[in-house]
Amino acid sequence: MTPYDHLRAADPVLARLLDEHGLPEPRPAHGDAYTALVRAIVGQQLSVTAARAIHTRLLDHFGGQAPTPEQILQADADEMRVAAGLSRAKVVFLRSLAEHVETGELDLEHLPSLGDDAIVEQLTAVKGVGVWTAHMYMIFELRRPDVLAVGDLGVRRAAERAYGLPDLPSADELTELAQGWRPHRSAACLLLWHSLANAPA
C-alpha cells in the first residue's frame, strides 16, 4: 500500500482531493544538505518567485556556484546582502548556519541518522532556522514520511478549504485532524499543497 492509498482509505476528504487533483508531482531533493538549508533560509516568508530570484542572485554573487560555509563567512556581509537582495537578518542567519557547520555544532552528515525530534532540535539551534524550516528540510530533503508541517500557511489554508473549517486551523487543531494520516503525514502535506495549487482562484 502506498502512502496515498493509506490516506485515501483513512480520510474521505483526502480521498476526494486525490480524485479531484491527482497525485502531487514528486520534487527532487537538492542532494546537498547545506545548499538546501541555504535555500530554505533565503526563501523564508517569501513567495516562490521572489525566493528563486534572490537565491539566483546569491549564487551569481559567488560565481554561479552555491557558496560553501567558508565562503559565506569570508564574504563581506553588506556586499552579499546588496548583491543578492537579502535582508540584514537573513545575512545573519546564513552566517549562523555557516558557523554551526564549520565548527561541527551542526553535523549535516550525521543528521539523517537522528530521530525527527532530534533533527528539529539540531536545526533550530541555528539562528533563523525555526520549526517551519526544519519541517521543510525533513519533508523535501530527508524524505521523512511522517512530518506534519503545522506552521505552514499553505497546509493550514488547504485544510481549511478541504474540510470546510470556519478559520485556519491552529497547530493543535491540525494535529488532531491529522491523527488518521499517520504514518504518512508528509504525503498528506504534499497533497494539501497540491490541492491548493490547483484550486480555483
C-alpha positions as CSV (number, residue, x, y, z in Angstrom):
1,M,0.0,0.0,0.0
2,T,1.4,3.4,-1.0
3,P,1.2,6.4,1.3
4,Y,-1.6,7.8,-0.8
5,D,-3.5,4.5,-0.7
6,H,-3.3,4.8,3.1
7,L,-4.6,8.4,3.0
8,R,-7.4,7.5,0.7
9,A,-8.6,4.7,3.0
10,A,-8.1,6.7,6.2
11,D,-9.7,10.0,5.3
12,P,-12.6,10.6,2.8
13,V,-11.7,14.3,2.4
14,L,-8.2,13.3,1.3
15,A,-9.7,10.7,-1.0
16,R,-11.8,13.4,-2.6
17,L,-8.7,15.6,-3.1
18,L,-6.9,12.7,-4.7
19,D,-9.9,12.2,-7.1
20,E,-10.1,16.0,-7.9
21,H,-6.4,16.8,-8.2
22,G,-4.5,13.6,-8.7
23,L,-1.1,12.8,-7.2
24,P,1.4,15.5,-6.3
25,E,4.3,15.8,-8.6
26,P,7.5,14.5,-7.0
27,R,10.0,17.2,-6.2
28,P,13.7,16.2,-6.4
29,A,15.9,16.7,-3.4
30,H,18.8,19.1,-3.8
31,G,21.2,16.4,-2.8
32,D,23.4,18.7,-0.7
33,A,22.2,19.3,2.8
34,Y,24.0,22.6,3.3
35,T,22.8,24.0,0.0
36,A,19.2,23.0,0.8
37,L,19.3,24.8,4.1
38,V,20.8,28.0,2.5
39,R,17.9,27.9,0.0
40,A,15.4,27.4,2.8
41,I,16.7,30.3,4.8
42,V,16.7,32.6,1.7
43,G,13.1,31.6,0.9
44,Q,11.6,32.2,4.4
45,Q,8.5,34.4,4.3
46,L,8.8,34.9,0.5
47,S,6.8,33.9,-2.5
48,V,8.4,31.0,-4.5
49,T,9.2,33.5,-7.3
50,A,10.9,36.0,-5.1
51,A,12.8,33.3,-3.2
52,R,14.1,31.8,-6.5
53,A,15.2,35.3,-7.8
54,I,17.1,36.1,-4.6
55,H,18.7,32.7,-4.4
56,T,19.8,33.0,-8.0
57,R,21.4,36.4,-7.3
58,L,23.2,34.9,-4.3
59,L,24.7,32.2,-6.5
60,D,25.7,34.8,-9.0
61,H,27.5,36.7,-6.3
62,F,29.6,33.6,-5.7
63,G,30.4,33.0,-9.4
64,G,27.3,31.0,-10.2
65,Q,28.0,28.3,-7.6
66,A,26.4,27.5,-4.2
67,P,28.6,29.2,-1.6
68,T,30.4,27.0,0.9
69,P,30.2,27.8,4.7
70,E,33.8,29.2,4.5
71,Q,32.8,31.5,1.6
72,I,29.8,32.8,3.4
73,L,31.9,33.6,6.4
74,Q,34.7,35.2,4.4
75,A,32.3,37.3,2.3
76,D,31.6,41.0,3.0
77,A,28.2,40.8,4.7
78,D,27.0,44.1,3.2
79,E,28.2,43.4,-0.3
80,M,26.5,40.0,-0.2
81,R,23.3,41.5,1.2
82,V,23.0,44.2,-1.5
83,A,24.1,41.9,-4.4
84,A,21.5,39.2,-3.5
85,G,18.8,41.4,-2.2
86,L,18.8,39.8,1.2
87,S,17.6,41.3,4.4
88,R,20.2,42.0,7.1
89,A,18.5,39.4,9.3
90,K,18.9,36.7,6.6
91,V,22.6,37.5,6.2
92,V,22.9,36.9,10.0
93,F,21.0,33.7,9.6
94,L,23.2,32.4,6.7
95,R,26.4,33.3,8.7
96,S,25.0,31.5,11.8
97,L,24.3,28.4,9.6
98,A,27.9,28.6,8.2
99,E,29.4,28.9,11.7
100,H,27.4,25.9,13.0
101,V,28.6,23.8,10.1
102,E,32.2,25.0,10.2
103,T,32.5,24.4,14.0
104,G,30.8,21.0,13.8
105,E,28.0,22.0,16.1
106,L,25.7,21.0,13.2
107,D,26.8,17.7,11.7
108,L,24.8,17.5,8.5
109,E,26.2,14.1,7.5
110,H,25.0,12.7,10.9
111,L,21.6,14.4,10.7
112,P,19.8,11.7,8.7
113,S,20.6,9.1,11.4
114,L,18.7,11.1,14.1
115,G,15.0,10.9,15.0
116,D,12.6,13.6,13.9
117,D,12.6,15.5,17.2
118,A,16.4,15.4,17.4
119,I,16.7,16.8,13.9
120,V,14.3,19.7,14.8
121,E,16.4,20.4,17.9
122,Q,19.7,20.4,16.0
123,L,18.4,22.6,13.1
124,T,16.6,25.1,15.3
125,A,19.8,25.7,17.3
126,V,20.9,27.8,14.2
127,K,19.8,31.4,14.4
128,G,17.0,32.0,12.0
129,V,16.1,28.3,11.4
130,G,12.7,27.7,13.0
131,V,10.5,24.7,13.2
132,W,8.9,25.5,9.8
133,T,12.3,25.4,8.1
134,A,13.2,22.2,9.9
135,H,10.0,20.6,8.7
136,M,10.5,21.7,5.1
137,Y,14.0,20.2,5.2
138,M,12.8,17.0,6.7
139,I,9.9,16.6,4.1
140,F,11.8,17.6,1.0
141,E,15.4,16.7,1.6
142,L,15.4,13.9,4.2
143,R,12.1,12.4,2.8
144,R,10.9,11.8,6.3
145,P,7.4,10.1,5.9
146,D,5.5,11.4,8.9
147,V,6.2,15.1,9.3
148,L,3.2,17.4,9.8
149,A,4.1,21.0,8.8
150,V,1.8,22.5,11.4
151,G,3.2,26.0,10.9
152,D,2.9,26.2,7.2
153,L,0.3,28.6,6.0
154,G,-0.4,26.7,2.7
155,V,-1.1,23.4,4.6
156,R,-3.4,25.2,7.0
157,R,-5.2,27.1,4.3
158,A,-5.7,23.9,2.2
159,A,-7.0,22.1,5.2
160,E,-9.4,25.0,6.0
161,R,-10.8,24.8,2.4
162,A,-10.9,21.0,2.1
163,Y,-12.6,20.4,5.5
164,G,-14.9,23.5,5.3
165,L,-13.5,24.9,8.5
166,P,-14.6,28.4,9.7
167,D,-11.0,29.6,10.1
168,L,-7.4,28.5,9.6
169,P,-6.8,25.5,11.9
170,S,-4.4,26.1,14.8
171,A,-1.4,23.8,15.2
172,D,-3.3,21.8,17.8
173,E,-6.4,21.5,15.6
174,L,-4.3,20.5,12.6
175,T,-2.5,17.9,14.7
176,E,-5.8,16.4,15.9
177,L,-7.2,16.5,12.3
178,A,-4.2,14.6,11.1
179,Q,-4.2,11.7,13.6
180,G,-5.6,9.3,11.0
181,W,-2.9,10.3,8.4
182,R,-0.1,8.7,10.5
183,P,2.4,7.4,9.5
184,H,2.2,9.3,6.2
185,R,1.6,12.9,7.3
186,S,4.3,14.2,4.9
187,A,2.4,12.8,2.0
188,A,-0.8,14.4,3.3
189,C,1.0,17.8,3.4
190,L,2.2,17.3,-0.2
191,L,-1.4,16.5,-1.2
192,L,-2.8,19.6,0.6
193,W,-0.2,21.9,-1.1
194,H,-1.1,20.3,-4.4
195,S,-4.8,20.8,-3.9
196,L,-4.2,24.5,-3.1
197,A,-2.1,25.0,-6.2
198,N,-4.9,23.5,-8.3
199,A,-7.7,25.3,-6.5
200,P,-9.7,27.9,-8.4
201,A,-8.6,31.5,-7.7
